[in-house]
Amino acid sequence: MADKKPKASSVITLGGKGSSLSAASVFAVANGLAQVRIDSSILDKLKSSSSSNRKSPPVKFHIPIPKILTFEESRAFLLALLNKLLLSGSASTVLPVLISDVLNAGSKTLDLGEVEVSAEEVGIFDKSYASLYGICAILDYESSALSTIVDVVAAMSCEASKADVGALNLMDSGDGLSVKDEVGVASDLKVLLNGSKLVGKVEVDAVSEIPKIHGSLREVVRMVHLRTRVELNSGGKVEKSGGGRKTLATLLSPLAVSLRYLGESSFSRAQMNLNSIGSDNLRSTLQGLFKGKCAGMDGLRYAHRLISEAVFEEDYVKFRHEVNGLLGMVWEIVIWEAITAFVSLEGTESIGKTGVEVNGGDGKGNVGKKSDKKKKVLGKGTSVIVQLLKERLQSGGEDPVDASSLLEKWVEGVHSFLDRKDPEFDSLLMKVKEILESNESRRLPKLAKGTRDFAKEQMAVREKAFSIIGDVFKRHGAMALDTPVFELRETLMGKYGEDSKLIYDLADQGGELCSLRWGGELCSLRYDLTVPFARFVAMNGLTSFKRYQIAKVYRRDNPSKGRYREFYQCDFDIAGQYESMGPDFEVIKILTELLDELNIGDYEVKLNHRKLLDGMLDICGVPPEKFRTICSSIDKLDKQTFAQIKKEMVEEKGLTIETAEKIGTFVKERGSPLELLSKLKQEGSEFLGNNASVVALNELEILFKALEKSQCINKVVFDLSLARGLDYYTGVIFEAVFKGATQVGSIAAGGRYDNLIGMFGTKQVPAVGISLGIERVFNIMEQLQKDQNQAIRATETQVLVSILGDDLSQAAELVSELWNAKLKAEYMVHKRLMKHIDRAVESRIPWMILVGERELNEGIVKLRDTTTREEIPVPRNRIVDELQKRLIPSS
């Protein structure tokens, strides 16, 4: 939303304590809508400063205003220069007062004549680039206003052309990767169009591209606004390098590109609106005005070429002047889009009310094509704007005598309505803001960062995945478990190493951070499902338990691709005393079964042993008390280079360079499990001299042989860089990584934790488990479906009961018989057959039961195959048996 400009005849005060110059104020002064006043305190300060600090004698100086500038741009230049002089603290009062007087005089000429100035003031003029910042302020205000108005006009065009607005169904994915401005534009247009009965199914590129084109403008305008505000109010410091000019050029170049594409898109919608005008005569008349007065695609491209040439020539004044010219051209196109949309929506009706004839019309609006008697229902937002526009067009002036005169009056009226210099323009901007923020508009709330919604198609994929996962877990004899979503804070702390900072501590009812005091208890949201499982086993004195759990966990992480703050984990754990490496083998086997049956594509399971890792650190000379923190560093090797990890280990964690480099030689070891194991166990290996490493190598030998016999070892990679940063791991650790095009990082992980359960009770119960990061798996599955153009059924409905009439009781009787027979059925009551067929086709329901008046009289129903369109008459009392016979083979 653009800054609010001062009211007409208002006064802009410069130099006062805490005052700053806004883009809206520059626009107002530049267009004679406000006068300038210099605060007396700054004048006193300049008098005192100039008399004591003047280093050189005054010189005669004539301020040259670049000839290329328009009158508006020239006034903006003088105002920006005046502000720079006041901010410099070293100027005399003569020049500021002179500039103020010229701006307030209202003269059409801006010649200041020759004036005595100091060398410092000449330097401020030469190097403060006031002309550039003055034009930038105009660009800032006008482009900010445009980014608001163009959404409203585009919404009117969507209704005028009955366009498909499916492109507006954008959602914030919550992973930090959504283009916020695109989502914002889509949300605003949905608010404006809320309740509209005019948007339809016409697919139009100029409509589907609105979120991207308008969102891009919003993004650039915001950057221009931030930079302009800073530059306008920075001290009158003399720039020696000219960096400010180049910095603004890097911002205004993208603005020029965004304006060009916005203009082209708006022009296309204006043409689309013209074609949607029902009256041939009305359309022809307006088309003539449009072609004669509105710039087109060629004009936009030529204006953009002039901008590119100015940049190449490093003529930054011309560059900004040409960008301002392009902005004015785009504003004109958007105004014409508004004109054509208004005439398409309201033209025939409004002409009918005026009694004006259009080339032989009857004076009642019945012109050209047959008048559409159906009431038009605009969106709640667009209807307000259209009504404001109608009131403006109906006020004042003589009544036109013909359609041509009326259209010319409308063209002039819309131009006035959207004139940035019009006293009511700010009221229009505020009205748009009010519409977008009004509760009545039912503006959609935003998602919290790091969370996401799952629509019906996504839920179908999700439920299928959960079903596969649950079947695999149950196949291995696991029992289900559920635990509270929050735990005592003391239960969670000290279990996750450096990741403990990601635990979500809850706030109490009094607003205290980091604790939730319920009965004096400090609580936190669960970080994973493993620690609550360990707490459950210890609390209940269990010595063995094979369990699975599918539930949400929470982490205060930075959202990114595949990384959320709320997400599901699918856990499988085996607790208790078993044969050596038996449970470890089974959980890795389960992991490969899961990923194979989910059919996500190629993956690998990286595997290591915590005792082998500890032995490696001991061999390298790492003190035992630093094992866990160094493991946390090594665990980052999949995201950072070893050089970065080495720097962290040396500079932050106190290792010597020699120790860090020796660690580097070990963590590079990676390969086939049995081959690398053989290498590490061969004579002379340093690992054989370390007791912990020997235990680990012997356990890994048992594990790898079992995996080989189970024919899944080809999915496993023995990787000494795998560390897993969690503190509770004591044995085998592993991590599954997707190797396809979708980069999501780790998709599953786990390991052995023999001491965790003992932290909560008197018994040590060994355990091993796996956790599947299902959200990342969903990302992969969704991308695969997009790549393969797979259609997804959101329901499992087998048959649609279609009652061709309005008798609900018939539907209730028939569909209840199907439900009682355990068939998946829906019903619909409507008189039009095509409504039923469209419903079945869109929902991909394979069968329909059609019941109309004829079928009722004959005691039959028609069974329709949605795919082949074949219709089979079936006796009413045989329909359930007939459906079961046809559905059983496909179920």
Salt bridges, closest charged atoms under 4 A:
ASP39 OD1 - ARG37 NH2 3.90
GLU73 OE1 - HIS321 ND1 2.77
ASP111 OD1 - HIS62 NE2 3.07
ASP140 OD2 - HIS225 ND1 2.96
GLU142 OE1 - ARG420 NE 2.58
ASP151 OD1 - HIS214 ND1 2.70
ASP151 OD2 - ARG218 NH2 2.77
ASP172 OD2 - LYS180 NZ 2.43
ASP181 OD2 - ARG222 NH2 2.82
GLU182 OE1 - LYS212 NZ 3.55
ASP188 OD2 - ARG218 NH2 2.45
ASP188 OD1 - ARG443 NH2 2.77
GLU231 OE2 - ARG227 NH2 2.81
GLU264 OE2 - ARG260 NE 3.08
GLU264 OE2 - ARG301 NE 3.82
ASP280 OD1 - ARG283 NH2 2.58
ASP298 OD1 - ARG301 NH1 3.57
GLU309 OE2 - ARG305 NE 3.72
GLU313 OE1 - LYS318 NZ 3.96
GLU332 OE2 - HIS415 NE2 2.78
GLU337 OE2 - ARG269 NE 2.76
GLU346 OE1 - LYS390 NZ 3.38
GLU349 OE2 - LYS353 NZ 3.27
ASP419 OD1 - LYS421 NZ 3.90
ASP422 OD1 - ARG392 NH2 3.36
ASP426 OD2 - LYS5 NZ 3.82
GLU434 OE2 - LYS431 NZ 3.53
GLU487 OE2 - ARG535 NH2 2.74
GLU498 OE2 - LYS653 NZ 3.16
ASP505 OD1 - ARG489 NE 2.84
GLU512 OE1 - ARG517 NE 3.79
ASP557 OD2 - ARG563 NH1 2.78
GLU566 OE1 - LYS552 NZ 3.64
ASP573 OD1 - ARG547 NH1 2.42
ASP584 OD1 - ARG752 NH2 2.85
GLU586 OE2 - HIS476 ND1 2.96
GLU586 OE2 - LYS546 NZ 3.31
GLU593 OE1 - ARG475 NH1 3.26
GLU593 OE1 - HIS476 NE2 2.89
GLU597 OE2 - ARG475 NH1 2.87
ASP602 OD2 - LYS739 NZ 3.85
GLU604 OE2 - ARG670 NH2 2.24
GLU604 OE1 - LYS739 NZ 3.98
ASP614 OD1 - ARG628 NH2 2.72
ASP638 OD1 - LYS639 NZ 3.48
GLU648 OE1 - LYS636 NZ 3.16
GLU648 OE2 - LYS653 NZ 3.29
GLU661 OE2 - LYS646 NZ 2.95
GLU669 OE2 - LYS679 NZ 2.98
GLU686 OE1 - LYS662 NZ 3.32
GLU699 OE1 - HIS609 NE2 2.66
GLU701 OE1 - LYS681 NZ 2.69
GLU701 OE2 - LYS705 NZ 3.53
ASP719 OD2 - ARG670 NE 3.17
GLU735 OE2 - LYS606 NZ 3.87
GLU735 OE1 - ARG724 NH1 3.26
ASP754 OD1 - ARG752 NH1 2.73
GLU775 OE2 - ARG462 NH2 3.46
GLU782 OE1 - ARG452 NH2 3.37
GLU796 OE1 - LYS824 NZ 2.45
GLU817 OE2 - ARG876 NH2 2.86
GLU826 OE1 - ARG839 NH2 2.58
GLU855 OE2 - LYS862 NZ 3.72
GLU858 OE2 - ARG854 NE 3.27
GLU871 OE2 - ARG864 NH1 2.84
ASP881 OD2 - ARG878 NH1 2.67
GLU882 OE1 - LYS885 NZ 3.54
GLU882 OE2 - ARG886 NE 2.87
